[in-house]
Amino acid sequence: MADQAEGQGSSTGTPRWVKVVGLVVALLLVTFVVFQVTGLAGEHGPGRHLPGGR
């Protein structure tokens, strides 16, 4: 494949869109975990919806 035009990627390997989607999902997951660990997400869980509070 020596005749590939300049700027075209190799036909092997992971496509760019897969890398971008993976990076976005990883960032969202890290953000979610940080919010849960630090308590910034608020009080969530099944006990929140039960009568009588906690």
C-alpha positions in Angstrom: 0.0 0.0 0.0 2.8 2.4 -0.8 0.4 4.4 -3.1 -1.8 5.6 -0.3 -2.5 9.4 -0.5 -1.0 11.7 2.1 -3.3 12.0 5.1 -5.0 8.7 4.8 -4.5 6.3 7.7 -3.5 2.7 7.5 -6.3 0.3 6.8 -5.2 -1.7 9.9 -5.6 -0.6 13.5 -8.4 1.0 15.4 -10.4 3.7 13.6 -10.3 7.2 15.0 -14.0 7.3 15.9 -13.6 4.2 18.1 -10.8 5.9 20.0 -12.8 9.1 20.4 -15.9 7.3 21.7 -13.7 5.2 24.0 -12.1 8.3 25.4 -15.4 10.0 26.0 -16.9 6.9 27.7 -13.8 6.7 29.9 -14.0 10.3 30.9 -17.7 10.0 31.8 -17.0 6.9 33.8 -14.1 8.6 35.7 -16.4 11.6 36.4 -19.2 9.4 37.7 -16.8 7.5 40.0 -15.3 10.8 41.4 -18.8 12.2 42.0 -19.8 9.0 43.8 -16.7 8.8 45.9 -16.6 12.4 47.0 -20.4 12.6 47.6 -20.9 15.4 45.1 -23.6 13.3 43.4 -25.9 13.7 46.4 -27.7 11.0 48.2 -29.0 8.4 45.8 -30.1 4.8 46.3 -33.1 2.7 47.0 -33.5 4.1 50.6 -34.2 7.6 49.2 -37.6 6.5 47.9 -38.8 4.5 50.9 -41.2 6.1 53.4 -39.6 7.0 56.7 -36.4 8.3 55.3 -33.2 6.3 55.8 
